[in-house]
Amino acid sequence: MEEQNEAVRTGASKLNFPMSRHNQSPSEAVDVVPNPIDWEKWKTNQIDLLAFAEVVKTEAKKLNIELEWGGDWKTFKDYPHWQRPKAKV
C-alpha cells in the first residue's frame, strides 16, 4: 500500500492503492524491464525499453497473448508497465 501511494506522490503512477491493477489478486499488471538497464540512457532516448518492448510484443503475438504496454499509452507513458487488456463486455 505504501509503495503504491508513494508511486502516485512521485508521479510514477496515477492510481492510489488499491485501485492499480498491480494491487489486484491475482495481479493484472506487472512492471518489467531488461536487466541490466541503464536508467540514465533510458531517460534520454528510451533505447533499452523500446527494444525490449518490441521483443515482448513480438513474442506475445506469436503465442496469441494479448498485452497492453504502458509505453503505448497516449497521455501517461509507463514504459515498464505490462497488463492484460480488460475484458470486453
Secondary structure, DSSP 8 states (H G I E B T S, - for coil): -HHHHHHHHTTS-S--TTSSGGGSSS-SEEE---SS--HHHHHHH-HHHHHHHHHHHHHHHHTT---EEGGG-SSS--TTEEE------
